[in-house]
Amino acid sequence: MKMNGRDMNERSLSENELDARLESPDQMRVRNLVQSLGDEPVSMAWRSELNEKILSAVVARQRKRRFAWILSPALGLGVAGALAVVLVTKTPEAPRFESHNTAPGIEANLVASFKDSINYTEVTGVGLNADEAINGKSSVASYDSAEVDLGSL
Amino acid sequence: MELVIGAARLSSGKQNDVNELAIVERCRKQDYEAFGKLVDAYQNRVFGFVRRMINNAEEASDITQDVFIRAFQSFHRFDGRCSVRTWLFRIAYNLCVDKVRKINRSPDEVSLQGTADIDETFDVPDVRWQPDQLAIDAEMAEAIDVAVSTMSEKLRSVLLLHDKEDLPYEEIAQMVGVPVGTVKSRLFLARAHLQQHLRNYLQTEVS
């Protein structure tokens, strides 16, 4: 009987038919032959090499675990610290208070007055007030001792 | 503690199951000693399977070591839905298939021309052929090994997993990633190939 895999698929043997074929005496004899094959023993050298490899895997795993044990709290602290710094430095600015009652003209007048006083100071120097600078006469310089009524003192 | 897993597991008993479960639990916790017992129980069987799948003793040794190292490293992922034996053979099967495919891709490696595949035609012999009357000596075992090595990886894996390692069809189907019916048809073809090859071998011996 000639048979191949495609034939088997095309003929689509039912599961029962296939089971029956697999249970046939020929097939069972082959099965027994395969079953009776011995296991392949491994050498002592092979086993000790495997032990070394497994031990090194254990050590590597322990080292990794220990490292993780040390690193994870440090990492957590670091992240928390960084987060705190970011929160502190990047706090949103408080909204500016703008008074709706302040008239803009007053501010402008104040600034202009300040600028004038600076200008006067630069032109006339310290000691003269604005009126003196304009009149060109110092109140101190206009003082005449002869005109003083000493008797009234 | 007496070692009652591995080969003894096949005889299956409640006590064996309990002991195996205890060892598995310890292995899950990366217990080196418990895993050593597991290796003792399965190393020869896994090596035998890999050796027959790969046909190269040196590479088979390395792959078998890889099987156990991977098992140890990923034991926490073993969910217990199948036996440890099935799980180990699944790892071994996957590594062997990877290796065989790598060999097939490499042009300098052994050509698989002439190996039996699913498309190959087999002449299924008649019932007068009775190899079980012959003692399985070393020569016969070697002939079987040679015949197995000439099969394709697909037939070989199913034959070894079912007939040699006694895994059920469903687990093999899950492992290989094909329906149960395909596993059965592959098994049938693998046995037929072996039968044919051994008949030729026996005829040669007689002549």
Interface residues (C-beta under 8 A of the other chain):
Chain A: M1 K2 M3 N4 G5 R6 M8 N9 L13 E15 L18 D19 R21 L22 P25 D26 Q27 R29 V30 R31 N32 L33 V34 Q35 S36 L37 G38 D39 E40 P41 V42 W46 R47 E49 L50 N51 K53 I54 L55 A57 V58 R61
Chain B: Q30 Y32 F35 G36 V39 Q43 N44 R45 F47 G48 R51 S61 T64 Q65 F68 I69 F72 Q73 D117 I118 D119 E120 T121 F122 D123 V124 P125 V127 W129 Q130 P131 D132 I136 M140 A141 I144 D145 V148 L159 L160 D163 K164 D166 V180 G181 K184 S185 R186 L187 F188 L189 R191 A192 L194 Q195 L198
